[in-house]
Amino acid sequence: MLLLGHWLLASDLHVQPSPGTPVPSHYGKDTNWALLDQTVAAMRKADPNPQVVILSGDFLAHHFPSDVKLAEATMARIARTFNAAFPRAQFIVVPGNNDDPCGDYRTTPGGPYFAYLARLWAPMVNRDGAAPQFERDFAQYGWYSARLPGNARALAIDSVYWSIVYRRCGNAHPDAPQRELRWLSRSLQSLPPKERAIVIMHIPPGIDPMSTMMTHRLLVVPFWQDGKAAAFVRILAANTSRIAFAEAGHSHRDDFRIFGNVPVLLAPSVSPIYKNNPAFLRLDVDADGTLRDYTPFFYDGWSETWQSAASFDATFGVRAFTAKALESAHERLEDDEDLRHRWSDMFVSDSRYLDIDANTWRTYWCAQTDLASTYTACAHLERRTKVLPIAAGVAAAAVLALLVLLAMRLRRQRRAR
């Protein structure tokens, strides 16, 4: 298969609107302008003329002020920075859960803010007429379709709708979560015979292992509502041959999933707030949309340099990012301790602060393949998580508890510095 060239992928920028310092943000902080500028410069060095640049959500910092004008100004500066760096690239952008001044996990397509974002990004997403309906569809619903180089098509979705903590805001469409599932299914079914889709979103389906760890594994925390996750996986399974791969951000970690026999790439974050190194990916994509390999690039705050890490294929000993290759990598992780060490380093983009160790690896490993219905057995948490069947009734309380735990964790990090 003909390799078309490199694409670049960055996720979870989480840019702080304040001027900040000329020194890039370090662990425990969201991205300042210095780190964003260095990231874009490093992306240009990795490939000065990529065919496609994917930005998979969470452009704005955590706890961003509820200020529409400030959000618009911050998004405009981000767009200008990327457009100046990559004036010929086609962009694919999706909204994240921190990107709406209405509040976290709230999304307001159909209103003036999304109309502004649609106008802002349209010249970059619709480069050379790749997405003629982008401005209308993104403004109205948050989802859209875009032609990609070769025989590929991006189906970009607003997965905030399906989060366990999604809340409507203002006049947001009450049936948008279900309508988006129908749109995705129709879009896949209507693809021409030789065309394959790349499904791009911010919040992935499956289990959130980091939040699960924060509850001391007393509660298994899914990213999405169970019904929406199950419906999404059914759509993937019914269209496996039509999908090259899917991609999401949100976790701030470099990892993969396999759902519905579709390979899912989880992109690392630029923001180092969770003690990961800031990172982006350079993708090697075939003409039919197959992800042949990808190389991570990360910023080491200790040496103040950008470095490249081992590629995905080199790390896992595979030849492409396909469902079959991921299944092989996943199976070998269960018994291969050396491979788990390499995975652990990749997971946090070579940060010194590791999430995965001898005691925690199964919590993260099972999230690669299991939804809530089978995850507890895979992770050997049956005795610890008998409360899970009633968790839906206390979802709001669980989320509040997680937020409190996160606040405590961040406070301890600040005291330690």
Secondary structure by P-SEA (a helix, b strand, c coil): ccccbbbbbbccccccccccccccccccccccaaaaaaaaaaaaaacccccbbbbccccccccccccaaaaaaaaaaaaaaaaaacccbbbbbbbccccccccccccccccaaaaaaaaaacccccccccccaaaaaaaccccbbbbccccbbbbcccccccccccccccccccaaaaaaaaaaaaaaaaccccbbbbbbbccccccaaaaaaaaccccccccccaaaaaaaaaaaaaccccccbbbbcccccccccccccbbbbbbbbcccccccccbbbbbbccccccccbbbbbbbcccccccccccccccccccccccaaaaaaaaaaaaccaaaaaaaaaaaaccccccccccccaaaaaaaccccccccccccccccccccccccccaaaaaaaaaaaaaaaaaaaaaaac
